[in-house]
């Protein structure tokens, strides 16, 4: 089983622009989040969340100051994740993803979320688990007929962007 849970420090989210998410696209948002985080930081690695990557969803369980799970949890649909990476110049321990958030008026915005992991290896494991979750979600969508079997990756990307679940 490839589900992965990891204690992380949630750095937050910032809106990001563009429709093409390629290597390096999270660098600027991550630097912004990292600067905010390092200004307020007291501990070396104050884990404040548990990130759980599952086949179709990513769960971010927020922890209290004792490290206990709170009732607050953010859920991210894997099909709405446009990009993820564990490759950042500011710190090799950061894992980030770009997520399409649907607003109440059905418009959407792209947000870059980032977490600091305990190590570079842990960040890479999260990136790999996210890739596996995306692969499984894509395969399921293909099986359900929501993605045509002969679609190019560009068409698949557009299909995923228009899918709300």
Contact map, one row per residue, 1 for C-alpha under 8 A:
111000000000000000000000000000000000000000000000000000000000000000000000000000000000000000000000000000000000000000000000000000000000000000000000000000000000000000000
111100000000000000000000000000000000000000000000000001000000000000000000000000000000000000000000000000000000000000000000000000001001000000000000000000000000000000000
111110000000000000000000000000000000000000000000000111100000000000000000000000000000000000000000000000000000000000000000000000001000000000000000000000000000000000000
011111000000000000000000000000000000000000000000000111000000000000000000000000000000000000000000000000000000000000000000000001001000000000000000000000000000000000000
001111100000000000000000000000000000000000000000011110000000000000000000000000000000000000000000000000000000000000000000000000000000000000000000000000000000000000000
000111110000000000000000000000000000000000000000011100000000000000000000000000000000000000000000000000000000000000001000010001000000000000000000000000000000000000000
000011111000000000000000000000000000000000000011111000000000000000000000000000000000000000000000000000000000000000001100000000000000000000000000000000000000000000000
000001111100000000000000000000000000000000000011111000000000000000000000000000000000000000000000000000000000000000111100000000000000000000000000000000000000000000000
000000111110000000000000000000000000000000001111100000000000000000000000000000000000000000000000000000000000000000111000000000000000000000000000000000000000000000000
000000011111000000000000000000000000000000000011100000000000000000000000000000000000000000000000000000000000000001110000000000000000000000000000000000000000000000000
000000001111100000000000000000001100100000000000000000000000000000000000000000000000000000000000000000000000000011110000000000000000000000000000000000000000000000000
000000000111110000000000000000001000000000000000000000000000000000000000000000000000000000000000000000000000000011100000000000000000000000000000000000000000000000000
000000000011111000000000000000001000000000000000000000000000000000000000000000000000000000000000000000000000001111000000000000000000000000000000000000000000000000000
000000000001111100000000000010001000000000000000000000000000000000000000000000000000000000000000000000000000001110000000000000000000000000000000000000000000000000000
000000000000111110000000000010000000000000000000000000000000000000000000000000000000000000000000000000000000111100000000000000000000000000000000000000000000000000000
000000000000011111000000000010000000000000000000000000000000000000000000000000000000000000000000010000000000111100000000000000000000000000000000000000000000000000000
000000000000001111100000000000000000000000000000000000000000000000000000000000000000000000000000000000000000010000000000000000000000000000000000000000000000000000000
000000000000000111111000000000000000000000000000000000000000000000000000000000000000000000000000000000000000000000000000000000000000000000000000000000000000000000000
000000000000000011111000000000000000000000000000000000000000000000000000000000000000000000000000000000000000000000000000000000000000000000000000000000000000000000000
000000000000000001111100000000000000000000000000000000000000000000000000000000000000000000000000000000000000000000000000000000000000000000000000000000000000000000000
000000000000000001111110100000000000000000000000000000000000000000000000000000000110000000000000000000000000000000000000000000000000000000000000000000000000000000000
000000000000000000011111100000000000000000000000000000000000000000000000000000000010000000000000000000000000000000000000000000000000000000000000000000000000000000000
000000000000000000001111110000000000000000000000000000000000000000000000000000000000000000000000000000000000000000000000000000000000000000000000000000000000000000000
000000000000000000000111111000000000000000000000000000000000000000000000000000000000000100000000000000000000000000000000000000000000000000000000000000000000000000000
000000000000000000001111111100000000000000000000000000000000000000000000000000000000000000000000000000000000000000000000000000000000000000000000000000000000000000000
000000000000000000000011111111000000000000000000000000000000000000000000000000000000100000000001110000000000000100000000000000000000000000000000000000000000000000000
000000000000000000000001111111100000000000000000000000000000000000000000000000000000000110000000000000000000000000000000000000000000000000000000000000000000000000000
000000000000000000000000111111110000000000000000000000000000000000000000000000000000000000000000000000000000000000000000000000000000000000000000000000000000000000000
000000000000011100000000011111111000000000000000000000000000000000000000000000000000000000000000000000000000000100000000000000000000000000000000000000000000000000000
000000000000000000000000011111111100000000000000000000000000000000000000000000000000000101000001000000000000000101000000000000000000000000000000000000000000000000000
000000000000000000000000001111111110000000000000000000000000000000000000000000000000000001000000000000000000000000000000000000000000000000000000000000000000000000000
000000000000000000000000000111111111000000000000000000000000000000000000000000000000000000000000000000000000000000000000000000000000000000000000000000000000000000000
000000000011110000000000000011111111100000000000000000000000000000000000000000000000000000000000000000000000000001000000000000000000000000000000000000000000000000000
000000000010000000000000000001111111110000000000000000000000000000000000000000000000000001000000000000000000000000000000000000000000000000000000000000000000000000000
000000000000000000000000000000111111111000000000000000000000000000000000000000000000000000000000000000000000000000000000000000000000000000000000000000000000000000000
000000000000000000000000000000011111111100000000000000000000000000000000000000000000000000000000000000000000000000000000000000000000000000000000000000000000000000000
000000000010000000000000000000001111111110000000000000000000000000000000000000000000000000000000000000000000000000000000000000000000000000000000000000000000000000000
000000000000000000000000000000000111111110000000000000000000000000000000000000000000000000000000000000000000000000000000000000000000000000000000000000000000000000000
000000000000000000000000000000000011111110000000000000000000000000000000000000000000000000000000000000000000000000000000000000000000000000000000000000000000000000000
000000000000000000000000000000000001111111000000000000000000000000000000000000000000000000000000000000000000000000000000000000000000000000000000000000000000000000000
000000000000000000000000000000000000111111110000000000000000000000000000000000000000000000000000000000000000000000000000000000000000000000000000000000000000000000000
000000000000000000000000000000000000000111110000000000000000000000000000000000000000000000000000000000000000000000000000000000000000000000000000000000000000000000000
000000000000000000000000000000000000000011111100000000000000000000000000000000000000000000000000000000000000000000000000000000000000000000000000000000000000000000000
000000000000000000000000000000000000000011111100000000000000000000000000000000000000000000000000000000000000000000000000000000000000000000000000000000000000000000000
000000001000000000000000000000000000000000111110000000000000000000000000000000000000000000000000000000000000000000000100000000000000000000000000000000000000000000000
000000001000000000000000000000000000000000111111000000000000000000000000000000000000000000000000000000000000000000000000000000000000000000000000000000000000000000000
000000111100000000000000000000000000000000001111110000000000001000100000000000000000000000000000000000000000000000000000000000000000000000000000000000000000000000000
000000111100000000000000000000000000000000000111110000000000011110100000000000000000000000000000000000000000000000000000000000000000000000000000000000000000000000000
000000111100000000000000000000000000000000000011111000000001111000001000000000000000000000000000000000000000000000000000000000000000000000000000000000000000000000000
000011110000000000000000000000000000000000000011111100000011111000000000000000000000000000000000000000000000000000000000000000000000000000000000000000000000000000000
000011110000000000000000000000000000000000000000111110000111100000000000000000000000000000000000000000000000000000000000000000000000000000000000000000000000000000000
001111000000000000000000000000000000000000000000011111000111100000000000000000000000000000000000000000000000000000000000000000000000000000000000000000000000000000000
001110000000000000000000000000000000000000000000001111101110000000000000000000000000000000000000000000000000000000000000000001001100100000000000000000000000000000000
011100000000000000000000000000000000000000000000000111111110000000000000000000000000000000000000000000000000000000000000000000000000100000000000000000000000000000000
001000000000000000000000000000000000000000000000000011111000000000000000000001000000000000000000000000000000000000000000000000000001110110000000000000000000000000000
000000000000000000000000000000000000000000000000000001111100000000000000000011100000000000000000000000000000000000000000000000000000110110000000000000000000000000000
000000000000000000000000000000000000000000000000000011111110000000000000001111000000000000000000000000000000000000000000000000000000100000000000000000000000000000000
000000000000000000000000000000000000000000000000001111011111000000000000001111000000000000000000000000000000000000000000000000000000000000000000000000000000000000000
000000000000000000000000000000000000000000000000011111001111100000000000111100000000000000000000000000000000000000000000000000000000000000000000000000000000000000000
000000000000000000000000000000000000000000000000111100000111110000000000111000000000000000000000000000000000000000000000000000000000000000000000000000000000000000000
000000000000000000000000000000000000000000000000111100000011111000001111110000000000000000000000000000000000000000000000000000000000000000000000000000000000000000000
000000000000000000000000000000000000000000000001110000000001111100001111100000000000000000000000000000000000000000000000000000000000000000000000000000000000000000000
000000000000000000000000000000000000000000000011110000000000111111111100000000000000000000000000000000000000000000000000000000000000000000000000000000000000000000000
000000000000000000000000000000000000000000000001000000000000011111111100000000000000000000000000000000000000000000000000000000000000000000000000000000000000000000000
000000000000000000000000000000000000000000000001000000000000001111110000000000000000000000000000000000000000000000000000000000000000000000000000000000000000000000000
000000000000000000000000000000000000000000000000000000000000001111110000000000000000000000000000000000000000000000000000000000000000000000000000000000000000000000000
000000000000000000000000000000000000000000000011000000000000001111111000000000000000000000000000000000000000000000000000000000000000000000000000000000000000000000000
000000000000000000000000000000000000000000000000000000000000001111111100000000000000000000000000000000000000000000000000000000000000000000000000000000000000000000000
000000000000000000000000000000000000000000000000100000000000111100111110000000000000000000000000000000000000000000000000000000000000000000000000000000000000000000000
000000000000000000000000000000000000000000000000000000000000111100011111100000000000000000000000000000000000000000000000000000000000000000000000000000000000000000000
000000000000000000000000000000000000000000000000000000000000110000001111100000000000000000000000000000000000000000000000000000000000000000000000000000000000000000000
000000000000000000000000000000000000000000000000000000000000110000000111110000000000000000000000000000000000000000000000000000000000000000000000000000000000000000000
000000000000000000000000000000000000000000000000000000000011110000000111111000000000000000000000000000000000000000000000000000000000000000000000000000000000000000000
000000000000000000000000000000000000000000000000000000000011100000000001111100000000000000000000000000000000000000000000000000000000000000000000000000000000000000000
000000000000000000000000000000000000000000000000000000001111000000000000111110000000000000000000000000000000000000000000000000000000000000000000000000000000000000000
000000000000000000000000000000000000000000000000000000001110000000000000011111011000000000000000001000000000000000000000000000000000000000000000000000000000000000000
000000000000000000000000000000000000000000000000000000011100000000000000001111111000000000000000000000000000000000000000000000000000000000000000000000000000000000001
000000000000000000000000000000000000000000000000000000111100000000000000000111111000000000000000000000000000000000000000000000000000110010000000000000000000000000000
000000000000000000000000000000000000000000000000000000010000000000000000000011111100000000000000000000000000000000000000000000000000010011000000000000000000000110111
000000000000000000000000000000000000000000000000000000000000000000000000000111111100000000000000001110000000000000000000000000000000000000000000000000000000000110111
000000000000000000000000000000000000000000000000000000000000000000000000000111111111000000000000111100000000000000000000000000000000000000000000000000000000000000000
000000000000000000001000000000000000000000000000000000000000000000000000000000111111000000000000111100000000000000000000000000000000000000000000000000000000000000000
000000000000000000001100000000000000000000000000000000000000000000000000000000001111100000000000111000000000000000000000000000000000000000000000000000000000000000000
000000000000000000000000000000000000000000000000000000000000000000000000000000001111110000000011110000000000000000000000000000100100000000000000000000000000000000000
000000000000000000000000010000000000000000000000000000000000000000000000000000000011111100000011100000000000000000000000000000100000000000000000000000000000000000000
000000000000000000000000000000000000000000000000000000000000000000000000000000000001111100011111000000000000000000000001001101100000000000000000000000000000000000000
000000000000000000000000000000000000000000000000000000000000000000000000000000000000111110010110000000000000000000000000000000000000000000000000000000000000000000000
000000000000000000000001001001000000000000000000000000000000000000000000000000000000111111110100000000000000000000000000000000000000000000000000000000000000000000000
000000000000000000000000001000000000000000000000000000000000000000000000000000000000001111110000000000000000000000000000000000000000000000000000000000000000000000000
000000000000000000000000000001100100000000000000000000000000000000000000000000000000000111110000000000000000000000000000000000000000000000000000000000000000000000000
000000000000000000000000000000000000000000000000000000000000000000000000000000000000000111111100000000000000000000000000000000000000000000000000000000000000000000000
000000000000000000000000000000000000000000000000000000000000000000000000000000000000011111111100000000000000000000000011001000000000000000000000000000000000000000000
000000000000000000000000000000000000000000000000000000000000000000000000000000000000010000111110000000000000000000011111111000000000000000000000000000000000000000000
000000000000000000000000000000000000000000000000000000000000000000000000000000000000011100111111000000000000000001111001001000000000000000000000000000000000000000000
000000000000000000000000000000000000000000000000000000000000000000000000000000000001111000001111100000000000000001111000001101100000000000000000000000000000000000000
000000000000000000000000010001000000000000000000000000000000000000000000000000000001110000000111110000000000000111100000000000000000000000000000000000000000000000000
000000000000000000000000010000000000000000000000000000000000000000000000000000001111100000000011111000000000000111000000000000000000000000000000000000000000000000000
000000000000000100000000010000000000000000000000000000000000000000000000000000001111000000000001111100000000011110000000000000000000000000000000000000000000000000000
000000000000000000000000000000000000000000000000000000000000000000000000000100011110000000000000111110000000011110000000000000000000000000000000000000000000000000000
000000000000000000000000000000000000000000000000000000000000000000000000000000011100000000000000011111000001111000000000000000000000000000000000000000000000000010000
000000000000000000000000000000000000000000000000000000000000000000000000000000010000000000000000001111100001111000000000000000000000000000000000000000000000000000000
000000000000000000000000000000000000000000000000000000000000000000000000000000000000000000000000000111110111100000000000000000000000000000000000000000000000000000000
000000000000000000000000000000000000000000000000000000000000000000000000000000000000000000000000000011111111100000000000000000000000000000000000000000000000000000000
000000000000000000000000000000000000000000000000000000000000000000000000000000000000000000000000000001111110000000000000000000000000000000000000000000000000000000000
000000000000000000000000000000000000000000000000000000000000000000000000000000000000000000000000000000111110000000000000000000000000000000000000000000000000000000000
000000000000000000000000000000000000000000000000000000000000000000000000000000000000000000000000000001111111000000000000000000000000000000000000000000000000000000000
000000000000000000000000000000000000000000000000000000000000000000000000000000000000000000000000000001111111100000000000000000000000000000000000000000000000000000000
000000000000000000000000000000000000000000000000000000000000000000000000000000000000000000000000000111100111110000000000000000000000000000000000000000000000000000000
000000000000001100000000000000000000000000000000000000000000000000000000000000000000000000000000000111100011111000000000000000000000000000000000000000000000000000000
000000000000001110000000000000000000000000000000000000000000000000000000000000000000000000000000011110000001111100000000000000000000000000000000000000000000000000000
000000000000111100000000000000000000000000000000000000000000000000000000000000000000000000000000011110000000111110000000000000000000000000000000000000000000000000000
000000000000111100000000010011000000000000000000000000000000000000000000000000000000000000000001111000000000011111000000000000000000000000000000000000000000000000000
000000000011110000000000000000000000000000000000000000000000000000000000000000000000000000000001111000000000001111100000000000000000000000000000000000000000000000000
000000000111100000000000000001001000000000000000000000000000000000000000000000000000000000000111100000000000000111110000000000000000000000000000000000000000000000000
000000011111000000000000000000000000000000000000000000000000000000000000000000000000000000000111000000000000000011111000000000000000000000000000000000000000000000000
000000011110000000000000000000000000000000000000000000000000000000000000000000000000000000001110000000000000000001111100001000000000000000000000000000000000000000000
000001111000000000000000000000000000000000000000000000000000000000000000000000000000000000001110000000000000000000111111011000000000000000000000000000000000000000000
000000110000000000000000000000000000000000001000000000000000000000000000000000000000000000001000000000000000000000011111011000000000000000000000000000000000000000000
000000000000000000000000000000000000000000000000000000000000000000000000000000000000000000011000000000000000000000001111111000000000000000000000000000000000000000000
000000000000000000000000000000000000000000000000000000000000000000000000000000000000010000011100000000000000000000001111111100000000000000000000000000000000000000000
000000000000000000000000000000000000000000000000000000000000000000000000000000000000000000001000000000000000000000000011111110000000000000000000000000000000000000000
000001000000000000000000000000000000000000000000000000000000000000000000000000000000000000001000000000000000000000001111111111000000000000000000000000000000000000000
000000000000000000000000000000000000000000000000000000000000000000000000000000000000010000011110000000000000000000011111111111100000000000000000000000000000000000000
000000000000000000000000000000000000000000000000000000000000000000000000000000000000010000000010000000000000000000000001111111110000000000000000000000000000000000000
000000000000000000000000000000000000000000000000000000000000000000000000000000000000000000000000000000000000000000000000111111111000000000000000000000000000000000000
000101000000000000000000000000000000000000000000000010000000000000000000000000000000010000000010000000000000000000000000011111111100000000000000000000000000000000000
000000000000000000000000000000000000000000000000000000000000000000000000000000000001110000000010000000000000000000000000001111111110000000000000000000000000000000000
000000000000000000000000000000000000000000000000000000000000000000000000000000000000000000000000000000000000000000000000000111111111000000000000000000000000000000000
011100000000000000000000000000000000000000000000000010000000000000000000000000000000000000000000000000000000000000000000000011111111100000000000000000000000000000000
000000000000000000000000000000000000000000000000000010000000000000000000000000000001000000000000000000000000000000000000000001111111110000000000000000000000000000000
000000000000000000000000000000000000000000000000000000000000000000000000000000000000000000000000000000000000000000000000000000111111111000000000000000000000000000000
010000000000000000000000000000000000000000000000000000100000000000000000000000000000000000000000000000000000000000000000000000011111111100000000000000000000000000000
000000000000000000000000000000000000000000000000000011111000000000000000000001000000000000000000000000000000000000000000000000001111111110000000000000000000000000000
000000000000000000000000000000000000000000000000000000110000000000000000000001100000000000000000000000000000000000000000000000000111111111000000000000000000000000000
000000000000000000000000000000000000000000000000000000000000000000000000000000000000000000000000000000000000000000000000000000000011111111100000000000000000000000000
000000000000000000000000000000000000000000000000000000110000000000000000000000000000000000000000000000000000000000000000000000000001111111110000000000000000000000000
000000000000000000000000000000000000000000000000000000110000000000000000000001100000000000000000000000000000000000000000000000000000111111111000000000000000000000000
000000000000000000000000000000000000000000000000000000000000000000000000000000100000000000000000000000000000000000000000000000000000011111111100000000000000000000000
000000000000000000000000000000000000000000000000000000000000000000000000000000000000000000000000000000000000000000000000000000000000001111111110000000000000000000000
000000000000000000000000000000000000000000000000000000000000000000000000000000000000000000000000000000000000000000000000000000000000000111111111000000000000000000000
000000000000000000000000000000000000000000000000000000000000000000000000000000000000000000000000000000000000000000000000000000000000000011111111111000000000000000000
000000000000000000000000000000000000000000000000000000000000000000000000000000000000000000000000000000000000000000000000000000000000000001111111111110000000000000000
000000000000000000000000000000000000000000000000000000000000000000000000000000000000000000000000000000000000000000000000000000000000000000111111111000000000000000000
000000000000000000000000000000000000000000000000000000000000000000000000000000000000000000000000000000000000000000000000000000000000000000011111111000000000000000000
000000000000000000000000000000000000000000000000000000000000000000000000000000000000000000000000000000000000000000000000000000000000000000001111111100000000000000000
000000000000000000000000000000000000000000000000000000000000000000000000000000000000000000000000000000000000000000000000000000000000000000001111111100000000001000000
000000000000000000000000000000000000000000000000000000000000000000000000000000000000000000000000000000000000000000000000000000000000000000001111111110100001001000000
000000000000000000000000000000000000000000000000000000000000000000000000000000000000000000000000000000000000000000000000000000000000000000000100111111100000000000000
000000000000000000000000000000000000000000000000000000000000000000000000000000000000000000000000000000000000000000000000000000000000000000000100001111100000000000000
000000000000000000000000000000000000000000000000000000000000000000000000000000000000000000000000000000000000000000000000000000000000000000000000000111110000000000000
000000000000000000000000000000000000000000000000000000000000000000000000000000000000000000000000000000000000000000000000000000000000000000000000001111111111000000000
000000000000000000000000000000000000000000000000000000000000000000000000000000000000000000000000000000000000000000000000000000000000000000000000000001111111000000000
000000000000000000000000000000000000000000000000000000000000000000000000000000000000000000000000000000000000000000000000000000000000000000000000000000111111100000000
000000000000000000000000000000000000000000000000000000000000000000000000000000000000000000000000000000000000000000000000000000000000000000000000000000111111110000000
000000000000000000000000000000000000000000000000000000000000000000000000000000000000000000000000000000000000000000000000000000000000000000000000000000111111111000000
000000000000000000000000000000000000000000000000000000000000000000000000000000000000000000000000000000000000000000000000000000000000000000000000001000111111111100000
000000000000000000000000000000000000000000000000000000000000000000000000000000000000000000000000000000000000000000000000000000000000000000000000000000001111111110000
000000000000000000000000000000000000000000000000000000000000000000000000000000000000000000000000000000000000000000000000000000000000000000000000000000000111111111000
000000000000000000000000000000000000000000000000000000000000000000000000000000000000000000000000000000000000000000000000000000000000000000000000011000000011111111100
000000000000000000000000000000000000000000000000000000000000000000000000000000110000000000000000000000000000000000000000000000000000000000000000000000000001111111100
000000000000000000000000000000000000000000000000000000000000000000000000000000110000000000000000000100000000000000000000000000000000000000000000000000000000111111110
000000000000000000000000000000000000000000000000000000000000000000000000000000000000000000000000000000000000000000000000000000000000000000000000000000000000011111110
000000000000000000000000000000000000000000000000000000000000000000000000000000110000000000000000000000000000000000000000000000000000000000000000000000000000001111111
000000000000000000000000000000000000000000000000000000000000000000000000000000110000000000000000000000000000000000000000000000000000000000000000000000000000000011111
000000000000000000000000000000000000000000000000000000000000000000000000000010110000000000000000000000000000000000000000000000000000000000000000000000000000000000111
